[in-house]
Amino acid sequence: MHKDTKPLIGVVADLNHKPKHAVHSVGDKYLDAVTAGAGAIAFILPALIDRPGGAFTDPQDVETVLDQLDGLFLTGATSNVAPAQYGAVLSDPDSPADPARDHVSLALIRGAIRRGMPVMGVCRGFQEINVALGGTLHQAVHDVPGLNDHRERDDDPLEVQYGPSHPIALTPGGLLHRLAGGLSASVNSLHGQGVDRLAPGLAVEARAPDGLIEAYRGEGGGFLLAVQWHPEWRFRDNPLSVQLFRAFGDAARAWHGRNAAAVMAA
């Protein structure tokens, strides 16, 4: 593969219900991080289900989509993963939900990981990957004894909401330790849910001061990394964020190269 070849990375959209219309959307900051940070082509994947001819209603749809991709990126969102997806009962009926995204994301995550395809998740994506692999979530971290309130203040400007909020301790010898060049970092914090039980096959990469898991990686080889914070926000200004997206892009390029070589050898 030519060194300048760009991998194709799928980014799952949210299904938002605007006045009179439903809209599939992905925030620009995520697409910027995937294209400029990972050096990839971002391909938006709509959350189309429960309609005649809708995508992802058949398991083969997932395989067809993954056949075209070199990586999968799961973004943050205002919605929460439905507790039913991890065997829990909804505690807050007003919790924002996106069942279409749940359906599409979880299916794609499982399919991508089965293949060994590079996968990266942030915030909701961090929670989705854990749920897809059999883990559980705290529905409201701030209500759990011993854990802090990790939510942003709605009335703060974006620069404050996405500014440094608390330190994290990185696991010695882990991927983030190598990328950061040290055992600590400072991150933003804009989430109400968080990991309760970590799924089998995942290893902790970072924790917040209250012990909450802030990052994990896959133990089975390949590139599987997810973080609870938002590294995509002005990623160019944060050395660790730059390294995160560069590593993801490198893994996707390597995946593309292996697949291209296999096709040529067939």
BELGI-V551658 format. One record per pair of residues at least 6 apart in sequence whose C-alpha atoms are under 8 Angstrom apart, sorted by the first residue. I is the first residue (numbers start at 1). J is the second residue. D is the distance in whole Angstrom. If there is no record, write none. Layout:
# BELGI-V551658
I|J|D / I|J|D
This chain:
# BELGI-V551658
1|257|5 / 1|260|7 / 1|261|8 / 5|253|8 / 6|39|6 / 6|40|5 / 6|41|6 / 6|253|7 / 7|39|8 / 7|40|5 / 7|41|6 / 7|69|8 / 7|70|6 / 7|71|8 / 7|249|8 / 7|252|6 / 7|253|5 / 7|256|6 / 8|40|6 / 8|41|5 / 8|42|6 / 8|43|7 / 8|68|8 / 8|69|5 / 8|70|5 / 8|71|7 / 8|252|8 / 9|34|8 / 9|40|6 / 9|41|6 / 9|42|5 / 9|43|6 / 9|69|6 / 9|70|6 / 9|71|5 / 9|72|5 / 9|73|7 / 9|252|8 / 10|42|6 / 10|43|5 / 10|44|6 / 10|45|6 / 10|69|6 / 10|70|8 / 10|71|6 / 10|72|5 / 10|73|6 / 11|26|8 / 11|42|7 / 11|43|6 / 11|44|5 / 11|45|6 / 11|72|6 / 11|73|5 / 11|74|6 / 11|75|7 / 12|26|8 / 12|44|6 / 12|45|5 / 12|46|6 / 12|47|7 / 12|73|7 / 12|74|6 / 12|75|7 / 12|101|7 / 12|104|8 / 12|105|7 / 13|24|6 / 13|25|5 / 13|26|5 / 13|44|6 / 13|45|6 / 13|46|5 / 13|47|6 / 13|101|7 / 14|23|8 / 14|24|5 / 14|25|5 / 14|26|6 / 14|46|7 / 14|47|7 / 14|77|7 / 14|98|7 / 14|100|8 / 14|101|6 / 15|22|7 / 15|23|6 / 15|24|5 / 15|25|7 / 15|46|8 / 15|47|6 / 15|98|7 / 15|100|7 / 15|101|7 / 16|22|6 / 16|23|5 / 16|24|6 / 16|25|7 / 16|98|8 / 17|23|6 / 24|46|6 / 24|47|7 / 25|46|8 / 26|44|7 / 26|75|8 / 29|232|6 / 29|233|6 / 29|234|8 / 30|75|7 / 30|232|6 / 31|42|6 / 32|232|8 / 33|232|5 / 33|235|7 / 33|245|7 / 34|40|6 / 34|41|7 / 34|42|6 / 34|245|7 / 34|249|8 / 35|41|6 / 35|42|6 / 37|235|8 / 37|236|8 / 37|242|6 / 37|245|5 / 37|246|6 / 37|249|8 / 38|245|5 / 38|246|5 / 38|247|7 / 38|248|6 / 38|249|4 / 38|250|7 / 39|246|7 / 39|249|6 / 40|249|6 / 47|55|8 / 47|56|8 / 47|100|5 / 47|101|5 / 47|103|8 / 47|104|6 / 48|54|5 / 48|55|5 / 48|56|7 / 48|100|7 / 48|104|8 / 49|55|6 / 49|56|6 / 49|57|6 / 49|100|6 / 49|103|8 / 50|57|7 / 55|61|6 / 56|62|6 / 56|104|6 / 62|107|7 / 62|108|6 / 62|111|7 / 63|111|7 / 66|108|8 / 66|111|8 / 66|112|7 / 70|117|7 / 70|118|7 / 70|252|5 / 70|253|7 / 70|255|6 / 70|256|6 / 71|112|8 / 71|117|6 / 71|118|5 / 71|119|6 / 71|252|5 / 71|255|8 / 72|109|8 / 72|112|7 / 72|117|8 / 72|118|6 / 72|119|5 / 72|120|6 / 73|119|6 / 73|120|5 / 73|121|6 / 73|125|8 / 74|105|8 / 74|119|8 / 74|120|6 / 74|121|4 / 74|122|6 / 74|124|7 / 74|125|4 / 74|126|8 / 75|121|6 / 75|122|5 / 75|123|7 / 75|124|6 / 75|125|5 / 76|121|8 / 76|122|6 / 76|123|5 / 76|124|4 / 76|125|6 / 76|230|8 / 77|123|8 / 77|124|6 / 78|96|7 / 79|95|8 / 79|96|5 / 79|97|5 / 79|98|6 / 79|124|8 / 80|95|7 / 80|96|6 / 80|97|5 / 80|98|7 / 80|124|7 / 80|193|8 / 81|97|7 / 81|98|7 / 81|99|8 / 81|102|6 / 81|124|7 / 81|127|7 / 81|128|7 / 82|90|7 / 82|97|7 / 82|98|8 / 82|99|7 / 82|102|7 / 83|89|6 / 83|90|6 / 83|137|8 / 83|139|8 / 84|90|7 / 85|131|7 / 86|131|6 / 86|134|7 / 86|135|7 / 86|136|6 / 86|137|8 / 91|139|7 / 102|128|8 / 105|128|7 / 106|128|7 / 106|129|7 / 106|131|8 / 106|132|5 / 107|132|8 / 109|119|8 / 109|129|7 / 109|132|7 / 110|132|6 / 110|133|7 / 112|118|8 / 112|119|7 / 113|119|7 / 113|224|8 / 116|221|8 / 116|222|6 / 116|223|8 / 117|222|7 / 117|223|7 / 117|252|8 / 117|255|7 / 118|222|6 / 118|223|5 / 118|224|6 / 118|248|7 / 118|251|6 / 118|252|6 / 118|255|7 / 119|223|6 / 119|224|5 / 119|225|7 / 119|248|8 / 120|223|8 / 120|224|6 / 120|225|5 / 120|226|5 / 120|248|7 / 121|129|7 / 121|225|7 / 121|226|4 / 121|227|6 / 122|226|6 / 122|227|5 / 122|228|6 / 122|229|6 / 122|230|6 / 122|231|8 / 123|191|7 / 123|227|6 / 123|228|4 / 123|229|6 / 123|230|7 / 124|228|8 / 125|226|7 / 126|215|8 / 126|226|5 / 126|227|6 / 126|228|6 / 127|137|7 / 127|194|7 / 127|195|7 / 127|228|8 / 129|226|8 / 130|136|7 / 130|195|7 / 130|198|6 / 130|199|6 / 131|137|8 / 131|199|7 / 133|199|6 / 133|200|7 / 134|198|8 / 134|199|5 / 134|200|7 / 135|195|8 / 135|196|8 / 135|197|5 / 135|198|5 / 135|199|4 / 135|200|7 / 136|195|6 / 136|196|5 / 136|197|5 / 136|198|7 / 136|199|7 / 137|193|7 / 137|194|5 / 137|195|4 / 137|196|5 / 137|197|7 / 138|144|8 / 138|193|5 / 138|194|5 / 138|195|6 / 138|196|5 / 139|192|7 / 139|193|5 / 139|194|7 / 140|192|5 / 140|193|5 / 140|194|8 / 141|147|6 / 141|148|7 / 141|149|7 / 141|150|7 / 141|192|6 / 141|193|5 / 141|194|6 / 142|148|6 / 142|149|4 / 142|150|7 / 142|192|7 / 146|210|7 / 147|210|5 / 147|211|8 / 147|212|7 / 148|210|6 / 149|192|8 / 150|189|6 / 150|190|6 / 150|191|6 / 150|192|6 / 151|189|6 / 151|190|5 / 151|191|5 / 151|192|5 / 152|161|6 / 152|189|7 / 152|190|5 / 152|191|7 / 153|161|7 / 161|188|7 / 161|189|8 / 161|190|7 / 162|188|5 / 162|189|7 / 162|190|8 / 162|230|8 / 162|233|7 / 163|187|8 / 163|188|6 / 164|186|6 / 164|187|5 / 164|188|5 / 164|189|8 / 165|186|7 / 165|187|6 / 165|188|5 / 165|189|6 / 166|186|6 / 166|187|6 / 166|188|7 / 166|189|8 / 166|208|7 / 166|209|8 / 167|184|7 / 167|185|6 / 167|186|4 / 167|187|6 / 167|208|6 / 167|209|7 / 168|184|6 / 168|185|5 / 168|186|6 / 168|187|7 / 168|206|6 / 168|207|5 / 168|208|5 / 168|209|7 / 168|214|7 / 169|183|6 / 169|184|5 / 169|185|7 / 169|206|5 / 169|207|5 / 169|208|7 / 169|209|8 / 170|176|7 / 170|177|6 / 170|182|8 / 170|183|5 / 170|184|5 / 170|185|8 / 170|205|6 / 170|206|4 / 170|207|7 / 171|177|6 / 171|183|7 / 171|204|7 / 171|205|5 / 171|206|6 / 172|183|7 / 174|205|6 / 175|205|7 / 175|217|8 / 176|205|6 / 176|206|8 / 177|183|6 / 177|184|8 / 179|240|7 / 179|243|6 / 179|244|7 / 180|239|8 / 180|240|5 / 180|243|8 / 187|229|6 / 187|230|8 / 188|229|6 / 188|230|7 / 189|228|8 / 189|229|6 / 189|230|8 / 190|229|7 / 190|230|8 / 191|228|8 / 194|212|7 / 194|213|8 / 194|228|8 / 195|212|7 / 195|213|6 / 201|218|6 / 201|219|5 / 201|220|7 / 202|216|6 / 202|217|6 / 202|218|5 / 202|219|6 / 203|216|5 / 203|217|5 / 203|218|6 / 203|219|6 / 204|213|7 / 204|215|6 / 204|216|4 / 204|217|7 / 205|213|8 / 205|214|7 / 205|215|5 / 205|216|5 / 205|217|6 / 206|213|6 / 206|214|5 / 206|215|5 / 206|216|7 / 207|213|5 / 207|214|5 / 207|215|7 / 208|214|6 / 213|228|8 / 214|227|6 / 214|228|5 / 214|229|7 / 215|225|7 / 215|226|6 / 215|227|4 / 215|228|6 / 216|225|6 / 216|226|6 / 216|227|7 / 217|223|8 / 217|224|5 / 217|225|4 / 217|226|6 / 218|224|5 / 218|225|7 / 222|251|8 / 223|248|7 / 223|251|6 / 231|241|5 / 231|244|8 / 232|241|7 / 235|241|5 / 235|242|6 / 236|242|6
